Amino acid sequence: MEGTVCEKGLLEYVRKSSPPPFLLKTYMMVEDPATDDVISWNAEGTAFVVWQPAEFARDLLPTLFKHSNFSSFIRQLNTYGFRKVATNRWEFCNEMFRKGEKESLCKIRRRKAWANKQQTAAAAAPQEFDEDQRSSSTSSSSGYGSLIDENKRLKKENGVLNSELTSMKRKCKELLDLVAKYAHSDKEEEDERPKLFGVRLEVQGEREMKRRRAEISESASILLSQSCKRVSCSLI
């Protein structure tokens, strides 16, 4: 009898001096700098934040908890006294769960009310299933909302690019028309020059006019080239 009591006492001591596996695994994920873009401490180190719930459930949970249910993870946090402390993000806090204080994990215990509830889980199975479904639906809705916002942003950017592309196409057309106009004008004026014994005569001031037209044509060509480059960049 005394041996049984001592054994129970030893087991109780070991249990109290060792952090629960769930808390230890969660602490490891939060501490790992390689996953900071998905889960990390807040700025003060007094709570942790799941920045990307979808990626967290898909990539991290299965590696340590053998499931990918974000709502189940939240329920486990609740059983150990964690509470959600922000309305706009998944931030959870427990006074004994802090950055750099791993030894305090041993002080966190499961809630007795939750343990009693687990003993009667068979009777409450339908209700638990409904709660799980609602939690899963909330998590899925959050991920779906993020996808909708991203899709709206991409559509807005695409609209801006299409507007810029249309503007560039219009400018290219105007420049092409301008170059064609001056080329046609040069041809007509050249044909109107008088001839002497079959040879075209130079009209006074014609060279200066040609030089100016050449400068305008060159400037138009440069602008055309630049506009076309912008159009290509917009298409990319």
Contacts in CASP RR format, 6 or more apart in sequence:
PFRMAT RR
TARGET T0000
AUTHOR 0000-0000-0000
METHOD contacts of the structure
MODEL  1
MEGTVCEKGLLEYVRKSSPPPFLLKTYMMVEDPATDDVISWNAEGTAFVV
WQPAEFARDLLPTLFKHSNFSSFIRQLNTYGFRKVATNRWEFCNEMFRKG
EKESLCKIRRRKAWANKQQTAAAAAPQEFDEDQRSSSTSSSSGYGSLIDE
NKRLKKENGVLNSELTSMKRKCKELLDLVAKYAHSDKEEEDERPKLFGVR
LEVQGEREMKRRRAEISESASILLSQSCKRVSCSLI
16 106 0 8 1.000
17 106 0 8 1.000
18 106 0 8 1.000
19 27 0 8 1.000
19 102 0 8 1.000
19 105 0 8 1.000
19 106 0 8 1.000
19 108 0 8 1.000
20 80 0 8 1.000
20 105 0 8 1.000
20 108 0 8 1.000
20 110 0 8 1.000
22 65 0 8 1.000
22 76 0 8 1.000
22 80 0 8 1.000
23 80 0 8 1.000
23 97 0 8 1.000
23 105 0 8 1.000
23 108 0 8 1.000
24 105 0 8 1.000
25 64 0 8 1.000
25 65 0 8 1.000
26 48 0 8 1.000
26 77 0 8 1.000
26 97 0 8 1.000
27 97 0 8 1.000
27 102 0 8 1.000
27 105 0 8 1.000
28 64 0 8 1.000
29 35 0 8 1.000
29 39 0 8 1.000
29 60 0 8 1.000
29 64 0 8 1.000
30 39 0 8 1.000
30 40 0 8 1.000
30 41 0 8 1.000
30 48 0 8 1.000
30 99 0 8 1.000
31 99 0 8 1.000
35 60 0 8 1.000
37 51 0 8 1.000
37 52 0 8 1.000
38 50 0 8 1.000
38 51 0 8 1.000
38 52 0 8 1.000
38 55 0 8 1.000
38 56 0 8 1.000
38 59 0 8 1.000
38 60 0 8 1.000
39 48 0 8 1.000
39 49 0 8 1.000
39 50 0 8 1.000
39 51 0 8 1.000
39 56 0 8 1.000
39 60 0 8 1.000
40 48 0 8 1.000
40 49 0 8 1.000
40 51 0 8 1.000
41 47 0 8 1.000
41 48 0 8 1.000
41 49 0 8 1.000
41 99 0 8 1.000
42 48 0 8 1.000
42 49 0 8 1.000
42 91 0 8 1.000
45 98 0 8 1.000
45 99 0 8 1.000
46 93 0 8 1.000
46 98 0 8 1.000
46 99 0 8 1.000
47 85 0 8 1.000
47 91 0 8 1.000
47 92 0 8 1.000
47 93 0 8 1.000
47 94 0 8 1.000
47 97 0 8 1.000
48 91 0 8 1.000
48 92 0 8 1.000
48 97 0 8 1.000
49 86 0 8 1.000
49 89 0 8 1.000
49 90 0 8 1.000
49 91 0 8 1.000
49 92 0 8 1.000
50 56 0 8 1.000
50 70 0 8 1.000
50 89 0 8 1.000
50 90 0 8 1.000
50 91 0 8 1.000
50 92 0 8 1.000
51 89 0 8 1.000
51 90 0 8 1.000
53 70 0 8 1.000
53 90 0 8 1.000
53 139 0 8 1.000
53 142 0 8 1.000
53 143 0 8 1.000
54 139 0 8 1.000
54 143 0 8 1.000
54 146 0 8 1.000
56 70 0 8 1.000
57 68 0 8 1.000
57 69 0 8 1.000
57 70 0 8 1.000
57 73 0 8 1.000
57 139 0 8 1.000
58 68 0 8 1.000
61 67 0 8 1.000
61 68 0 8 1.000
61 69 0 8 1.000
61 70 0 8 1.000
61 73 0 8 1.000
62 68 0 8 1.000
65 73 0 8 1.000
69 132 0 8 1.000
69 136 0 8 1.000
70 135 0 8 1.000
70 136 0 8 1.000
70 139 0 8 1.000
71 132 0 8 1.000
71 135 0 8 1.000
71 136 0 8 1.000
71 138 0 8 1.000
71 139 0 8 1.000
72 132 0 8 1.000
72 135 0 8 1.000
74 135 0 8 1.000
75 135 0 8 1.000
77 92 0 8 1.000
78 114 0 8 1.000
79 110 0 8 1.000
79 111 0 8 1.000
79 114 0 8 1.000
80 94 0 8 1.000
80 108 0 8 1.000
80 109 0 8 1.000
80 110 0 8 1.000
80 111 0 8 1.000
81 94 0 8 1.000
81 108 0 8 1.000
81 111 0 8 1.000
82 92 0 8 1.000
82 93 0 8 1.000
82 94 0 8 1.000
82 97 0 8 1.000
83 92 0 8 1.000
83 93 0 8 1.000
83 94 0 8 1.000
84 90 0 8 1.000
84 91 0 8 1.000
84 92 0 8 1.000
85 91 0 8 1.000
85 92 0 8 1.000
85 93 0 8 1.000
94 108 0 8 1.000
96 104 0 8 1.000
96 105 0 8 1.000
96 107 0 8 1.000
96 108 0 8 1.000
97 104 0 8 1.000
97 105 0 8 1.000
97 108 0 8 1.000
98 104 0 8 1.000
117 124 0 8 1.000
121 128 0 8 1.000
161 234 0 8 1.000
164 230 0 8 1.000
164 234 0 8 1.000
165 231 0 8 1.000
165 234 0 8 1.000
165 235 0 8 1.000
168 227 0 8 1.000
168 230 0 8 1.000
168 231 0 8 1.000
168 234 0 8 1.000
169 231 0 8 1.000
171 227 0 8 1.000
172 224 0 8 1.000
172 227 0 8 1.000
172 228 0 8 1.000
172 231 0 8 1.000
175 220 0 8 1.000
175 223 0 8 1.000
175 224 0 8 1.000
175 227 0 8 1.000
176 224 0 8 1.000
178 220 0 8 1.000
179 217 0 8 1.000
179 220 0 8 1.000
179 221 0 8 1.000
179 224 0 8 1.000
182 213 0 8 1.000
182 216 0 8 1.000
182 217 0 8 1.000
182 220 0 8 1.000
183 217 0 8 1.000
185 213 0 8 1.000
186 210 0 8 1.000
186 213 0 8 1.000
189 209 0 8 1.000
190 200 0 8 1.000
193 200 0 8 1.000
193 201 0 8 1.000
193 202 0 8 1.000
193 203 0 8 1.000
193 206 0 8 1.000
194 200 0 8 1.000
194 201 0 8 1.000
194 203 0 8 1.000
195 201 0 8 1.000
END
